[in-house]
Amino acid sequence: IASCLVGSEMCIRDSNKTTQIITILGLAFIIISSTVDLDNLFNYDNQQVPNYITKDNTPNTNQIDNKTATLGRVLFYDKNLSDNNTVSCASCHQQAFAFSDPLVTSVGLNGENTGRHSMRLINSRFSNEGNFFWDERAASLEDQVTQPIQDHVEMGFSGTNGNPDFDDLVLKLSAIDYYQTLFEFAYGSSSIDENKIQRALAQFVRSIQSFDSKFDDGLIQVPNPNAPFPNYTTQENLGKQLFLAPPQNGGAGCAACHAPPEFDIDPNTLNNGIIGVAGSTTEIDVTNTRSPSLRDVVNPDGSLNGPLMHDGSLTSLLDVINHYNFIPNNPTNTNLDNRLNPPGSGPLNLNLTNNEKDALVAFLKTLTGTDVYINEIWSTPFDTDGNLTIVGSQLSSNNEVFAKAITIYPNPVEIQLTILLEYGNYQVSIYNIRGQLVHEQSIVGNNQMNLQSLVKGIYVLKIKDVESKKIFQQKFIKK
C-alpha cells in the first residue's frame, strides 16, 4: 500500500511498516496530546481540499473555525459528556478505525449495546446527503451530534426513566474549569448551551477528512476517473471500471449510488436490501437509507474498519460484492432502491465472475488514506488519566497574565466576598453556572461585595482591568 506521511519525505510501500509507524505515532500522541495550546491551534479551517472535491454540506451559519473546532475536539473525546463519565463520542467513533467501531454494535454507558453499527465519520462534510444517521432522522450534522448524548443507552442524558437531561449536562460542563476557558475562547462567553455544543462538535467532525489515497494519487495524474490510472495494477483498474460502469454496459453500477470522487451516498437512495436488526434473527428494519463514504472502508493494512452495514452483518468486502451481485426477492422489503430492483426485471443479478469480484475488492482498497489515522489534529487531547491542560496567553485566567496581585476570599462564601487588588480601574462581573450575568459593578481596589442576594450555587467571578483589557476569572461557591 503506497502511503506518504504528511510533513515527511519518506514514502512507505510496505503495509507492515505503515502499521508500525501508525502504532508508534499513536503512542507518541498519547504522551503529548494532553495539552491544548491556545496560542498554537491546529489548522481546522484551512485544510487542503483537492479541487476535484466539489461537495460541501457546511452551513453558512457554522463555517469551520479553529477556536470552535478545538472546543469540538475536546467535547468529542470527553467522557464527561456521558452521565457516568465512561463514554465519549470517540468511544464509538475511534480514530484507529476511521472513526468507527470494530464491534458490531457499540457499548453504551451502562453496558447495553446500541441498535446499529457505528458509522464511519470520514469526509462527513463532503456528502451530498444532508441528513445523518443510517435512517436519516437527523436533518443536519448539527442536529445529529447531540442525539447520542441524549440517548439512554449511549451516553445517558435522556431525561427519561429518572436519567438526567441535557440541562443537567450543561450544568455539569459549566462546573469544569477547562470548559469555562474553551467556551469563552470559542464564543466570547463562558456560557454553555446545546447550540454551542452542536456547532463545536459538528465543526470537529466536518474537519475529519481523507484525501491521500492511491485513488487520489491516480486522479491527480489522470483527471478522468474513467481512464486507466498509471499507479494502479491491472486488477485495480478493472475494479475501477466495473465500479463506474452501469450494469447494462457490463459494470456493477456502484457509482450510481456512490459517485466518485467523494464516494458519498446519493441522497435519493432507498435501502440496499439489507433489512436485518443487529442482535435479532426475526426483526426487520427497512428505514436504513444512508451510508458513510466508501473512502477508508479498510485500514491502511487492508483490514476492515469494523463490520459493514447498519447491522454489522457483512464482515468482508467480498461479502458486500456478493450481496450486490445478487439481490434476492424479498416481499417484506417495502423500501428497496429501484436501482437494485429495476422495474420489469426483478431484483438485480449482476453475474459477476470471481475475477471481477476480486477486482472490485482491490479497487475499494485503493480508497484508503493514511493521514487520518495518525494525525494529532484528530486525536484525543486528554492523557491516559483523562487530564487536560490548557496553555497559551490568549485566554488564560491566572494571576501571571492578569499581571496584578490579587486575593479573593472566602471560597465558599456565605455573604461577604473580599477582593484585595492593586489600585486601578476594574469592572467586576459575576455569572451563574448558565452563563447569565447576575451582578456587575466597578471597583478601584480593595473591595467587599455583598452576595447575600445570590442563591446557592457555583458562580464565575470576572475582573477586567479597564486599562489593559486583561481578565482574571475564578469560580466560587455561594453557600
N, C-alpha and C positions, 0 to 999 in steps of 0.2 A: 504494500500500500504506500503510495507516494504521499508524503506529508511534510510541509515545511513549517517550522516553528516561527511564530511571529517574533521579529527582533533578532533572528538568528540567521546566519548564512548557511547553516548546516541543514541539508535536506536528507531525510531518512527514508529509506525504502524497505526496511525490514520491519515487519509488523511487531515482532517480539521486542525489538529495540524501542519502537514507538511506545509500546505498552510500558516498558521500563521507565522511559523518560516521563510519561504521564504520571506514573506512580511516584517517582522521585519529586517531581514538581508539586504534585498534590501534597506530599508530606511537608515540603517547604512552605506552601501556602498556609498550612495549619499553624506553623510556627510564627509566621509574620503577619497573619491576617487578622489578629485581634485588635488592630488599631485602625481607626478611621481618621485620616489626616484631612481636616477641612481646608487646609491651605494647598493641598495637592490631591485634587479629586481625580478619580478615573474618568476617562473620556466616554461618556454615555451618549452625549447629544450630537457628536460629530464623528461617529464611526464611519468608516469607508463602506459604502454600499455599491456594488457593481452597477454600472449604468444600464445593464440589461434587466435589472430588477425594477419593475415599474409599479408594483402594487404597494400600498401603504395604508393601513387602516387606522393610523394615529389621528384622533380628532384634533381639530384646531384648538380646542379648549384644554388639551393636555399634551402638548408637544414635550418631547423628552428634554429634561433639564438636568445638568449634572448634580445639583444640590438635591433635587427631589428624587432622582433615581438612586442616589446614595442612601437616602432615607428608605427608599423601597427595598434596597438590598438588605438593610438591617432588618426591616419588617419581615422580609421573605425568609430569613434564617432564624428568626427569634422564636423560641419555644414559649415565650411569654404570651404569644397570641393564642395559645390553647389554654383551656380552663385549668388544667393541672400541670402546665409547664413541661409537657413531654413531647409535644408535636409542633412542628413548624411547617410552613409551606414546603420547605426543602425536604422534609421527611418523606413526602410522597413524590416530589419532583427533584431528583438527585442529579447533580451536575455530571457525575460519572456515567450516567445512563441517559444523556441528552435531556436531562430534566424530566425523566420518567421514573418508573419504579420497576425493579427486576421481579417483583412479586406480581401475581395475577391481579390481586386487589390489595390496596394499601391498608395498613393497620392504623386505626384511629386512637384517640387519647385513652380510651378505656379497653383497648384490646379488640374491639369489634372491627370488622372489615368493611371497607367502602363497597358500594354497589357496583362500581365499574372500575376498569383498569385506569391507572393514572396516565393521562395523555401527555405526550412529549410537548415541551413548550418551545422547541426550536423554531425560530422565524415566525412566531405568532403575529408579529407586526405586519408581515408580508403576505397575509392571507386575504383573498378577495371575499371570503366569508366573514362577515362582521359579527355573527353570533358565535357564542362559545359554549363549551361542554359538548359531549357526544350527542345529546339530544337538542342542542342549540337553545336551551332555556334562558341563557343569559344574552341580553341584547347587545352587549359590548364587553370588552375585556375589563373595563372599569366595573361593570356590574358583576362580572364573574369572580374577581379576585377575593371578594369578601364573603362570598357564599359558603366556601368550605369552612371559614371561621365560624359561621353561624349554623353549621351542620352538627347535630347532636352526636353523630358518630365520629366525624373527622376532628374538629377542634373544640366543640362543646359550647360555644356562646350562642345557643339556640333560643334561649328564653322559654323553653318548653320543658315540661316534666321536672320542674324545680331547678333547671340549669340556668346559669346567669345569661343575660342578654348582651347585646352589643354595647349598650351604655355602660355595663359593668366592665367590659374590656377597655373602653375609653378611660374610665376611672383608674383601671389597673395600669395602663400605659402612662397616664399622666403622672403617676407617682414614681416613675422610673427616670432617673436623672438624665440619661443619655437621650431620651425622647424629648425632654424639655429643650435640650440643646438642638437636636436634629430637626424638630418641627419648627423651631424659631429660625434655624438656618435655612430651611427649605421654603417656608411660607411667610416668614416675618412675624410669626406669632407662635407661641408655645402651645396654644390651644389645639386640642385634638378632636377630630370628628371623623365619621365614616367616609365622607367625601375626600378628605385629605389622605386617609389611608388608602382608599381606592386609587386615587391618582398616582400616589407614590409607587404602590405595588405594580400597577399597570405599566408605568414607565420602566421599571426594572425588567419586567417580563418582556416588554417590547424591545428592550435593548439586547436580549439574548439572540444572537444571530450566528449563522454558519454559512460562509461563502468561500471556503478554502478547500473544496473537494476536488477530486480528479475531474468531475464533470465541469466545474468552474474553470479549471486549467484548460480543458479542451475547448470550452466555449470561448475563452479569450483568444485561443489560437484560430478557431474556426467559428465565427459568429453565427453561423447557420446550424442549429441543433440537428437538422435533418441530414447534414453532411457527415461523413465519417470523421471522427476525431483522431488526429495523429498520435495522441498519447494513450489511446485505447487499444486493447487487444482486439483481435478479430471477434472473439466471443462477446466482448463488451459492446462493440459497435453493432453486432447483430442484436443484442439485447436492447440497445437504444432504438434501433429501427423497429423492433417488434413493439416496444413501449409506445412509440409515437404513431405508428400506422394504425388505421382503423381495421376492424375485422374483415370488412369487405375487400380490403387491399392486402390481406394476408398478415395483418398485425394483430396485436392483442387489444389495442384500443385503450390502453391505460391512460393516455394523455387526455382522453375525453373528460375524465373526472379529475385528473391530477396534471394540469398543464405545466410544462416547463416554462421558464427556468425556476419558478418558485416551487413547483410540485405541490401546490396547495390544493384544497378541495374546492370543486365547483360549488358555489352557493345554492344551486338548484338541485343538487344531488339528493336523492332519497336513500333508503338503506341499501346495503350491499348484499343482502341475502343471509347475513349472519344475525340471527334474532334470538340467540340464547341469552340467559341471565347467568352471570358469574355465580358459581356455587349452587346452581339449581339444574336439575335434569328435566324439569317439567315446565317451568315458566318460560314465557316468550316476551320479547320487547322489540317492537318494530319501529321505535322512535329514534334510533341512533342513526343520524344522517350526516354527521360531521366526522372529520378525521384530522389528525395533525398533518403537517407537511411530510412528504416521504423522505425529505432530507434527514440524514442521521438516524435512519431506522436501525442501522447497525453501528457498533463501536468501531474505532479505527482498526481493531484486530479482526473485524468481520463478525463478531458475535452480536446477537440481538440486544438491543437496549430494552429488554423486557419482552414479555409475550405480546402478541398482536391482537388487535380488535378490542372493542369495548369490553368484551367478556374475557379477554386473555386466552381465547380458545385455540389460537394458532401459535405454534411455537417455532416456526421456521419460515423463511421466505418462500421455500418450496411449498409449504402448506398454503401460503397465500396464493401463489400461482395456481396451484391445483384447485383451489376454491373458485377462482375466476375462470379457470379453464372449462369448468362445467358447473353451471348454476342449477341445482335441482328444482323441480317444480314443487313449490310448497304453497298450497292454497291458504294456509294460515297467515302467510306474509302478505298483508294488505298494503304494504308501503315500499315494495321493491322498485328500485330505479328502472325506468323504461329502457335505459341503455343496456341493462342486464336482462331485460325481458322484452325484446323487440316485438312490436305489435304484429301478430300474424305468424310469428315464427317460434314462439315459446321461449323459455329461458335460454340463456347464452350457452353455446357449446363451441369453444374455440378450436378444439382438436389440436392443441399444441403438441409437438414432439418433445421427447425428453431433452434433446439438444437445445430446443427453443426455450424450454423451461429453465434450463441451466443458464442460458444466455441472459434471460430476464433477471435471474438472481444476480448474476455477475454485474449487470448494469446497475441494479439498485444499490449495490455495494459501492459504486463509484460516487454516490451522492453524499458520502460521509466526509466531514472535515476533521480537523484535529484541534484547532484553537479553542473551540467552545468547551472542550473537556478539561483544559488546563489553565485557562486564562483567569487570573485572580480577580478580574473585574466582575466575574460572576460567582466567585467562591464565597464561602462563609466569612463574615468579618469577625466572628467570635472565636475565642480559643477553645481548647478541648474541655475546659471547665465552664464554658458558657459566659465568659467575661468579655467585655468590650470596652476599649479605651478610646475616647475622643480627644484628639490633639489638634493644634492649629489655633492661630490667634484670631481668626475671623469671627468666631462666636464663643470664645472661651469665657467662662463666668467666674474665673478665680481672681484672687487679690492681685496677683502679679500683673495681669493685663489691665485691671482697673487702675493700678498704679497709685492707689491711695490706701493708707492704713485704715482698716475698718473692722469693727467688732459689733456683733449683733447678739443680744441675749435677752431673756432666756429662751430656750427652744427645747421642749414645747413651752408655749406662752399661754397664760390664762387671761391677763388683762393688759398689762403694760409691756410693750416691746421697746427695748432700749437700743438705739443706734449711736455708736461712737465713731465719728468720722471727722477727717480734717475739714477745716473751714473752707467753704466753697458753695457753689450753687448746684443743687441736686433736685431731681424730680423723683419722688418715691411713688411706686405703683404696686398694688397688691392684686394678684389674680387668684381666683379659686381654681379648683382642680379641673374645671371645664374650660379654663382659659378666659373666663369673664372677669372684667375689671370690677373690683369691689371697693377699692379705696385708692385715692390719689392725692398727693399733696407735695408742696415744695418745702425743702429744708435747706439750711445753710451750714449745718454742722451737727454737733451732738443733738439728739432729739429723743423724746419719749413719745411713742404712739399708743393711743388708747384703742385697743382692739376688742373691747368688751362686746361690741355690737356684732362681731363676726360669729357665725355659727361654727360649731366644732368641725374640724376637718384639716385637710392639707392645703397649704397656700404657697404661692411663689411670690417672693419679695424681689422687686427690681429697683435698683437705684441707678439712675442715669446721671453721669457727670455732664452738666449742661455745656460746659466748655469743650471737653474732649469728645463728647458724644459716646464715650465708652460706658458699658453697662455691667454692673455687678448684679448677680441674681443668686438667690438662695431659697431653698424650701424651708418652711417652718410648719409646725403643727400647732393649731389652736385647740387648747383643751376645753 
